[in-house]
């Protein structure tokens, strides 16, 4: 612990009572100073203390060790008494706080004075007035919230001059699912894997790791490796599917067909491993539910060898095509400076040259043992960079998967679950735990607190889309409105990940 802040490792159980409580002015000053020195916001949320009192928690991530230790969180808090309903905005100094402050204001009506654009985050359908531009040649193009097919609800409002997009305003919040409240009432693996349908494994690992820390449950090496295997299979499958979606949006139908078929081979292997193409039911508290025997591993090796060859051949063919290059290059660009400013995370951040990857920044023992290096590309921040980064991460995931297959032999006789008796352990009392896992889209963060009886009293989730939706709005500026589907697919953000 340093003065006014508690240092927390990933999945480390802290005492809620030990977290510092500062005056909001002091907390704001120190937070801004830390962020200007290289830390970034990973959590900013409130907890209702009753009688109009709200406690604000701030979590800053030190990914690279700029203050000493790499891969740790700095945690502090402040109290807003019932008569205090405003404070000076953090966003005015550190723009990456803009979504966090909007959410905090929407939930507790505590106003950040000086916030540049305090629009609602989710509760906005009936009363929000959209941003307006004036001019004889300005026109609006409205898309959604109802979309074709199975796309989730979201509204996109483009302000255009001819075909050129000047501004895009995105409205989410149509689903009102109440996931965080459900987690407090009845936390389960089934609920965790339903948070975001394309990130089943990432959310379930984050939830399980967090609850295991609270309950003091250990997980065998074998189960840890199977979890990591599933996470990389999820990453590879979704990335391959996204390559196909990008190919489809530029009418490169061969690419769309090949990537679609190869993705299916990956998720069908997950089906063989767990009974679900998306890994539902694989992960449980204390480990995993299914063994992966040598016969299944050998079939998977052959399948992934074929998938990798087909993906490599198709990507190389696409990138040699001048028409493909003309659509991907310099389309939907987010510069490194802008990405850092707005707090971009995950795959999209890395494509802009911001090297954030919690697999390495908050590394567990396996990344060293498996000898895995981060992917590096030229971070041009356009659709082309996001396409190439996906490709490189697919290859990286298959490398990790093969190494895990080999490593599993060392732990063949270990159990896949520590035993159901561990699940009856009581939660630690007054606990505070942060769990971060690098999903395919970016960092998935789960935070939980327990009361003096060990019962959950707060559960907070941050999907990477929470950080990245605004980046999509910026990326389409000065692009043609017809390029929006391509830009959108290159980010592939989650509606339900934001509509918690």
C-alpha positions in Angstrom: 0.0 0.0 0.0 1.1 3.5 -0.8 -0.3 6.6 0.7 -4.0 7.0 -0.1 -4.0 4.0 -2.5 -4.1 0.2 -2.1 -2.1 -1.9 -4.6 -3.9 -5.0 -5.8 -2.7 -7.8 -8.0 -5.0 -9.6 -10.4 -7.4 -11.9 -8.4 -5.9 -10.8 -5.1 -8.4 -10.7 -2.2 -8.2 -7.4 -0.3 -10.1 -6.3 2.7 -12.8 -3.8 1.8 -12.3 -2.1 5.1 -8.6 -1.4 4.3 -9.3 0.6 1.1 -8.5 4.3 1.6 -11.2 6.8 1.6 -10.3 10.3 0.5 -12.0 13.6 0.0 -13.2 13.8 -3.6 -11.0 16.8 -4.4 -7.9 15.0 -3.1 -8.9 11.8 -5.0 -9.4 13.7 -8.2 -6.0 15.5 -7.9 -4.1 12.3 -7.3 -6.0 10.3 -9.9 -5.2 12.9 -12.6 -1.6 13.0 -11.6 -1.3 9.2 -11.8 -3.0 9.1 -15.2 -0.7 11.8 -16.6 2.2 9.7 -15.4 1.0 6.6 -17.3 -1.7 4.9 -15.4 -5.2 4.5 -16.9 -8.7 4.1 -15.6 -9.9 0.5 -15.2 -12.8 1.1 -12.9 -14.9 4.1 -11.8 -18.2 3.2 -10.1 -20.4 3.9 -7.1 -22.0 1.8 -4.4 -25.2 2.9 -2.6 -24.4 3.0 1.1 -28.0 3.9 2.1 -29.6 7.2 3.2 -28.4 9.0 0.1 -24.7 8.2 0.7 -22.7 7.0 -2.3 -19.2 5.6 -2.2 -17.1 6.1 -5.4 -14.4 3.5 -6.2 -11.6 4.3 -8.6 -9.3 1.6 -10.0 -6.3 2.6 -12.0 -4.2 0.0 -14.0 -0.4 0.2 -14.1 0.1 -2.1 -17.0 3.8 -1.4 -17.7 5.0 -0.7 -14.1 5.4 3.1 -14.5 5.1 3.5 -10.7 7.2 0.4 -9.8 5.2 -2.9 -10.1 4.0 -4.0 -13.5 0.5 -5.4 -13.8 -1.1 -4.1 -10.7 -4.2 -2.0 -9.8 -4.3 1.1 -7.6 -7.5 1.3 -5.7 -9.0 4.2 -3.7 -12.4 5.7 -2.9 -14.4 8.8 -1.8 -17.7 9.4 -0.1 -20.5 11.5 -1.4 -22.8 12.5 1.4 -26.5 12.9 0.8 -26.2 16.7 0.4 -23.3 16.5 -2.1 -24.4 15.9 -5.7 -21.6 17.3 -7.7 -17.8 17.3 -8.2 -15.3 18.6 -10.7 -15.1 16.3 -13.7 -12.1 14.0 -14.2 -12.9 13.9 -18.0 -12.0 17.5 -18.5 -8.4 16.6 -17.6 -8.3 12.9 -18.6 -10.8 12.2 -21.5 -10.6 8.4 -20.9 -12.9 8.9 -17.9 -15.8 10.2 -20.1 -17.8 6.9 -20.3 -17.2 6.1 -16.6 -18.5 9.5 -15.4 -21.5 9.3 -17.7 -22.4 5.9 -16.1 -21.8 7.2 -12.6 -24.0 10.3 -13.2 -26.8 8.2 -14.8 -26.9 5.8 -11.8 -26.5 8.2 -8.9 -27.3 11.7 -10.3 -24.0 13.0 -9.0 -22.9 15.6 -11.6 -19.3 15.9 -12.9 -19.0 19.7 -13.4 -17.2 20.5 -16.6 -17.8 17.2 -18.4 -17.7 18.0 -22.1 -20.7 15.9 -23.1 -22.8 14.5 -20.3 -25.2 12.6 -22.5 -27.0 9.5 -21.0 -25.2 6.2 -21.4 -28.2 3.8 -21.4 -31.3 5.5 -20.1 -31.7 7.7 -23.1 -34.4 6.6 -25.5 -37.3 8.9 -24.4 -35.7 12.2 -23.5 -32.3 12.6 -25.2 -31.9 15.4 -27.8 -29.3 14.4 -30.4 -26.4 16.6 -31.4 -27.4 18.7 -34.4 -25.4 20.2 -37.2 -26.7 23.1 -39.4 -26.2 23.8 -43.1 -28.0 23.5 -46.3 -26.1 20.4 -47.4 -26.2 18.6 -44.0 -28.5 15.6 -43.8 -29.0 12.8 -41.3 -28.8 9.1 -42.0 -30.5 7.0 -39.3 -29.9 3.3 -38.7 -31.6 1.1 -36.1 -32.3 0.4 -33.3 -34.0 -2.4 -35.1 -31.6 -4.1 -37.5 -31.9 -6.9 -40.0 -31.2 -10.5 -38.9 -30.1 -11.2 -35.4 -28.2 -8.0 -34.7 -28.8 -6.6 -31.2 -30.5 -3.2 -30.8 -28.5 0.0 -31.2 -29.2 3.3 -32.9 -26.7 5.1 -35.2 -27.3 8.6 -36.4 -24.9 10.0 -39.0 -24.6 13.7 -39.8 -23.4 13.8 -43.4 -22.4 16.3 -46.1 -23.2 14.3 -49.2 -21.6 10.9 -48.7 -19.0 12.2 -46.1 -19.7 11.5 -42.4 -19.0 14.6 -40.2 -20.3 13.0 -37.0 -21.8 9.8 -35.8 -23.8 9.5 -32.6 -24.3 6.1 -31.1 -27.2 5.3 -28.8 -27.2 2.0 -26.8 -29.1 0.9 -23.7 -32.2 -0.7 -25.3 -31.9 -4.1 -23.5 -32.0 -3.2 -19.7 -30.8 -6.7 -18.7 -29.7 -5.9 -15.1 -26.9 -8.4 -15.2 -24.9 -6.9 -12.3 -27.9 -6.9 -10.0 -28.5 -10.5 -10.9 -25.0 -11.4 -10.1 -25.4 -10.1 -6.6 -28.7 -12.0 -6.1 -27.7 -15.3 -7.6 -24.1 -15.6 -9.0 -23.6 -18.6 -11.2 -21.3 -19.7 -14.0 -24.4 -20.0 -16.2 -25.1 -16.3 -15.7 -21.4 -15.3 -16.2 -21.2 -17.1 -19.6 -24.4 -15.3 -20.7 -23.1 -11.8 -20.1 -21.8 -11.6 -23.7 -22.5 -14.4 -26.2 -19.2 -14.1 -28.1 -17.1 -13.9 -25.0 -18.4 -16.9 -23.0 -15.0 -18.2 -22.0 -13.5 -14.8 -21.1 -16.4 -13.8 -18.8 -16.6 -17.2 -17.2 -12.9 -17.3 -16.4 -13.1 -13.8 -14.9 -16.1 -14.7 -12.8 -14.7 -18.0 -11.7 -11.3 -16.6 -10.8 -12.8 -13.8 -8.8 -15.2 -16.1 -6.9 -12.4 -18.6 -6.3 -10.3 -15.9 -4.7 -13.2 -14.8 -2.5 -14.0 -18.4 -1.4 -10.3 -19.5 -1.2 -10.8 -22.3 -3.8 -7.7 -23.6 -5.5 -7.6 -24.7 -9.2 -5.3 -27.5 -10.5 -2.7 -26.8 -13.2 -4.6 -29.0 -15.5 -7.8 -27.1 -15.2 -5.9 -23.8 -15.6 -4.4 -25.0 -18.8 -7.8 -26.2 -20.2 -9.3 -22.8 -19.4 -6.4 -21.0 -21.2 -6.8 -23.4 -24.1 -10.5 -22.6 -24.4 -9.8 -18.8 -24.2 -7.4 -19.0 -27.1 -9.9 -21.1 -29.1 -12.5 -18.5 -28.5 -10.0 -15.8 -29.6 -9.1 -17.7 -32.8 -12.7 -18.5 -33.7 -14.0 -15.0 -33.4 -11.1 -13.4 -35.1 -11.5 -15.8 -38.1 -15.2 -15.0 -38.2 -14.4 -11.3 -38.2 -11.9 -11.7 -41.1 -14.8 -13.2 -43.0 -17.2 -10.4 -42.0 -14.7 -7.8 -43.2 -14.2 -9.7 -46.5 -18.0 -9.8 -46.9 -18.3 -6.1 -46.4 -15.9 -5.4 -49.3 -17.7 -8.0 -51.5 -14.7 -10.4 -51.4 -17.0 -13.4 -51.3 -14.3 -16.0 -51.5 -12.7 -14.7 -48.3 -16.1 -14.6 -46.5 -16.8 -18.2 -47.5 -13.4 -19.6 -46.6 -13.2 -17.8 -43.2 -16.7 -18.8 -42.4 -16.0 -22.4 -43.0 -12.7 -22.4 -41.1 -14.3 -20.7 -38.1 -16.8 -23.5 -38.0 -14.1 -26.1 -37.7 -12.7 -24.3 -34.6 -16.1 -24.0 -32.8 -17.0 -27.5 -33.7 -13.8 -28.6 -31.9 -15.0 -26.7 -28.9 -18.3 -28.6 -29.2 -16.3 -31.8 -29.0 -14.4 -30.6 -26.0 -17.4 -29.3 -24.0 -20.7 -30.1 -25.6 -21.2 -26.5 -26.7 -19.7 -24.7 -29.8 -19.2 -21.6 -27.6 -17.8 -23.4 -24.5 -20.9 -23.1 -22.3 -20.7 -25.4 -19.4 -17.0 -26.0 -19.7 -15.8 -23.8 -16.8 -17.0 -24.1 -13.3 -15.9 -23.0 -9.9 -12.8 -25.0 -8.9 -11.8 -26.0 -12.4 -13.6 -27.3 -15.5 -16.2 -29.9 -16.1 -14.7 -31.9 -19.0 -11.5 -33.9 -19.5 -9.7 -33.6 -22.9 -8.2 -36.9 -23.7 -5.3 -37.7 -26.1 -7.6 -38.9 -28.9 -9.5 -35.5 -28.9 -6.3 -33.6 -28.8 -4.9 -35.4 -31.8 -8.0 -34.7 -33.8 -7.8 -31.1 -32.7 -4.2 -30.8 -33.8 -5.0 -32.0 -37.3 -8.0 -29.7 -37.5 -6.1 -26.6 -36.3 -3.2 -27.4 -38.8 -5.8 -27.3 -41.6 -7.5 -24.2 -40.3 -4.2 -22.3 -39.9 -3.1 -23.2 -43.5 -6.4 -22.2 -45.0 -6.4 -18.9 -43.0 -2.8 -18.1 -44.0 -3.5 -18.9 -47.7 -6.7 -16.8 -47.8 -5.2 -13.8 -45.9 -2.1 -13.7 -48.2 -4.3 -13.9 -51.3 -6.5 -11.1 -50.1 -3.7 -8.7 -49.1 -2.1 -9.1 -52.6 -5.3 -7.8 -54.1 -5.2 -4.1 -54.9 -9.0 -3.7 -54.6 -8.8 -5.1 -51.1 -6.0 -2.8 -50.1 -7.9 0.2 -51.5 -10.8 -0.6 -49.2 -8.9 -1.4 -46.0 -6.0 1.0 -46.0 -6.6 4.5 -44.4 -10.3 3.6 -43.7 -11.6 4.1 -40.2 -8.4 5.4 -38.7 -7.8 6.0 -35.0 -4.3 7.4 -34.3 -2.2 6.2 -31.4 -2.6 9.6 -29.7 -6.4 9.6 -30.0 -6.5 5.9 -28.9 -4.6 6.7 -25.7 -6.6 9.9 -25.0 -10.0 8.2 -25.1 -8.9 5.0 -23.3 -9.1 2.5 -26.1 -8.3 -1.1 -25.0 -7.7 -4.5 -26.5 -7.3 -5.5 -30.1 -8.4 -2.1 -31.4 -5.9 -0.3 -29.2 -3.1 -2.6 -30.3 -4.0 -1.9 -34.0 -3.4 1.8 -33.2 0.0 1.2 -31.6 -1.2 1.1 -28.0 0.4 -2.0 -26.6 -2.2 -3.2 -24.0 -2.7 -6.9 -23.5 -3.5 -8.2 -20.1 -2.3 -11.6 -21.0 1.2 -10.1 -20.8 0.7 -7.0 -18.7 -1.1 -9.0 -15.9 0.6 -12.2 -16.8 0.0 -15.5 -14.9 2.8 -18.1 -14.7 1.8 -19.8 -17.9 2.7 -17.0 -20.3 6.3 -17.3 -19.1 6.3 -21.1 -19.1 4.8 -21.4 -22.5 7.3 -18.8 -23.8 4.8 -16.6 -25.6 5.6 -13.2 -27.0 3.2 -10.3 -27.8 2.1 -9.8 -31.4 3.7 -6.7 -32.9 2.5 -4.9 -36.1 2.7 -1.4 -37.5 -0.1 0.3 -35.6 -1.6 2.4 -38.4 -5.0 2.3 -36.6 -7.1 1.7 -39.8 -9.2 -1.3 -40.9 -6.1 -2.7 -42.5 -4.3 -2.8 -39.2 -7.2 -4.3 -37.4 -7.5 -7.0 -40.1 -3.7 -7.8 -39.9 -3.7 -7.8 -36.1 -6.5 -10.4 -36.1 -4.6 -12.6 -38.5 -1.4 -12.4 -36.4 -3.3 -13.1 -33.2 -5.0 -16.1 -34.8 -1.5 -17.6 -35.5 -0.4 -16.7 -32.0 -3.5 -18.4 -30.5 -2.7 -21.6 -32.4 0.8 -21.5 -31.1 -0.4 -21.2 -27.6 -3.0 -24.0 -28.1 -0.3 -26.4 -29.4 2.0 -25.6 -26.5 -0.9 -26.2 -24.1 -1.6 -29.6 -25.7 2.0 -30.6 -25.0 1.9 -29.1 -21.5 -1.2 -31.0 -20.5 0.8 -34.3 -20.6 2.8 -33.1 -17.6 -0.5 -32.8 -15.5 -2.4 -35.8 -16.9 -3.0 -37.3 -13.5 -4.3 -34.0 -11.9 -8.0 -33.6 -11.3 -10.0 -31.2 -13.5 -11.9 -29.9 -10.5 -10.9 -29.5 -6.8 -14.2 -31.2 -5.7 -17.7 -30.1 -4.9 -16.9 -29.8 -1.2 -14.9 -26.7 -1.9 -18.0 -25.0 -3.2 -19.6 -25.0 0.2 -16.9 -22.7 1.6 -18.2 -19.4 2.8 -17.3 -16.2 1.1 -14.5 -14.2 2.7 -16.0 -11.4 4.8 -15.5 -7.7 3.7 -13.6 -8.8 0.6 -12.7 -6.8 -2.5 -11.4 -8.6 -5.6 -10.6 -7.5 -9.1 -10.3 -10.0 -12.0 -9.0 -9.1 -15.4 -8.8 -11.4 -18.4 -7.9 -10.6 -22.0 -10.8 -11.7 -24.1 -10.6 -11.6 -27.9 -12.1 -8.0 -28.0 -10.0 -6.8 -25.1 -9.9 -6.7 -21.3 -12.8 -8.1 -19.4 -12.9 -6.9 -15.8 -15.1 -8.2 -13.0 -15.1 -6.7 -9.5 -16.8 -8.0 -6.5 -17.3 -7.0 -2.8 -18.7 -8.9 0.1 -20.3 -7.6 3.3 -19.4 -8.5 6.9 -21.3 -11.7 6.6 -19.5 -12.8 3.4 -22.5 -12.1 1.2 -22.0 -10.3 -2.2 -23.1 -6.7 -2.0 -21.7 -5.3 -5.2 -20.7 -6.9 -8.6 -19.3 -4.7 -11.3 -18.5 -5.7 -14.9 -16.5 -3.8 -17.6 -16.6 -5.2 -21.1 -14.0 -3.8 -23.5 -16.8 -2.4 -25.7 -17.6 0.1 -22.9 -14.2 1.7 -23.7 -14.3 1.3 -27.5 -17.8 2.4 -28.8 -16.8 6.0 -28.9 -13.7 5.1 -31.0 -16.0 3.7 -33.7 -17.8 7.1 -33.7 -14.5 8.9 -34.2 -13.2 6.3 -36.8 -15.9 7.0 -39.3 -15.4 10.8 -39.4 -14.4 12.0 -42.9 -15.1 8.5 -44.3 -18.0 7.7 -46.7 -21.2 6.7 -45.0 -21.0 3.5 -47.1 -17.8 2.6 -45.3 -19.5 2.4 -41.9 -20.3 -1.3 -42.1 -16.7 -2.0 -42.8 -15.5 0.2 -40.0 -18.1 -1.4 -37.7 -17.0 -4.9 -38.5 -13.4 -4.1 -38.0 -14.2 -3.2 -34.3 -17.0 -5.7 -33.9 -18.2 -4.2 -30.6 -20.7 -5.7 -28.2 -24.2 -4.2 -27.6 -25.0 -6.5 -24.7 -21.5 -5.9 -23.3 -22.5 -2.3 -22.8 -26.1 -2.9 -21.9 -25.5 -4.6 -18.7 
